[in-house]
Amino acid sequence: MDIQVYLSELKAEVDRCLDRLLPGEHTDPVTIHRAMRYSVFAGGKRVRPILVLAAGESVGGVRGALLHLGAGIEMMHTYSLIHDDLPALDNDDLRRGRPTCHKVFGDAMAILAGDALMTRSYQVLADLPGVADPVRLAIIREIAFATGTVEAMIGGQVVDLEAEGKPVEASVLEYIHRSKTGALLTACTRCAALAAGADSGQLRALTEYGRKIGLAFQIIDDILDVTCTSEELGKTAGKDQKAKKATYPALYGIEASRRKARELILGAVEEVRDLGERAEPLRELAQFVCSRTA
């Protein structure tokens, strides 16, 4: 399969779904809806919703429900980016090649836009079509856990902030990456499996695939922050080094970090070997994550 064609086609489908599920920019109060849509449609590869689609379809899931699920997770992800860019956190001026939300709409509206995307995400997940109520509840529980404080996104962000400028052990670095980035990526594959009615073996395989992809994704992000320009990344390059953040290149060096990412990708591919031909997009996505340059 041509992974670039696959990514392009699914990104277009995801964007159409997001457009339907978000309030229109002329819906009152106009400013908050413009800010929400500004950040959601600022660009990006839609890795998380595409991962939902690939994982769910590998075990027989229905695309309509998976698109809806992926859109809800993308809203949650975008909320985290808006807040992460704020002056009190990473204080970044660029995101996906455009001025960050707070630079355009101000700090207060950016905070509210992030809050609104988080709450809209839960509304979208609660209305997930073609899925029984107990499954909806299980999916909402997964997302709430993955974005929380215990080995999850917010907890990882806290440890990341507190580790700035300090010597960091390997176990702390892995905790940050596994929690801050990996937890939501793992939730993508787990929730897709739940929505598709996967059996226990399929759920386990997709969970382990997600965990390995999640850690590899952040290691590659660390490398790109060192090796790419701001124009290539669509965000400010070199910020991790300036802030003395805990990263894989800082602890292990670039080449060792690349080897670790490759090992994780090979492991992820092996996890879905028994899913057969339908898992080909997952295998291609794994390679894409490892080879991406921005």
FENHU-V608704 format. One line per field, one symbol per residue. ss: DSSP state (H for helix, E for strand, C for the rest). phi: phi as a letter, one per 20 degrees, with the letter a starting at -180 (. if undefined). burial: b if it has 24 or more other ideal C-beta (glycine too) atoms within 12 Angstrom, else e. A space follows every 10 residues. Layout:
ss: ???
phi: ???
burial: ???
This chain:
ss: CCHHHHHHHH HHHHHHHHHH HCCCCCCCCH HHHHHHHHHH CCCCCCHHHH HHHHHHHHCC CCHHHHHHHH HHHHHHHHHH HHHHCCCCCC CCCEECCEEC HHHHHCHHHH HHHHHHHHHH HHHHHHCCCC CCHHHHHHHH HHHHHHCCCC CCHHHHHHHH HHHCCCCCCH HHHHHHHHHH HHHHHHHHHH HHHHHCCCCH HHHHHHHHHH HHHHHHHHHH HHHHHHHCCH HHHCCCCCHH HHCCCCCHHH HHCHHHHHHH HHHHHHHHHH HCHHHHHHHH HHHHHHHHHH HCCC
phi: .efffgffff gfffffffff eegffefffg fffffffgff dfpnemgfff fgffffffcn fefgffffff ffffffffgf fgffefgfde ldecblncgf gffedngfff gfffgfffff gfffffdgfm cfgffgffff ffffffdedd lbgfgfffff ffegmdfcfg ffgfggffef dffffffgff fffffemfef ffffffffgf ffffffgfff ggfffeddef fffmbffmff ffelffcfff ednfffffff ffffffffff gdgfemffeg gfffffffgf dfda
burial: eebeebbeeb bebbbebbee bbbeeeeeee bbbbbbbbbb bbebbbbbbb bbbbbbbbbe bebebbbbbb bbbbbbbbbb bbbbbbeebb ebebbbeeeb bbbbbeeebb bbbbbbbbeb bbebbeebbe beeebbebbb ebbbbbbbee bbbbbbbebb eebbeeebee ebbbbbbbbb bbbbbbbbbb bbbbbbebee ebbebbbbbb bbbbbbbbbb bbbbbbeeee eebbbbbebb eeeebbbbbb beeeeebbeb bbebbebbbe bbeebeebbe bbbbbbbbbb ebeb
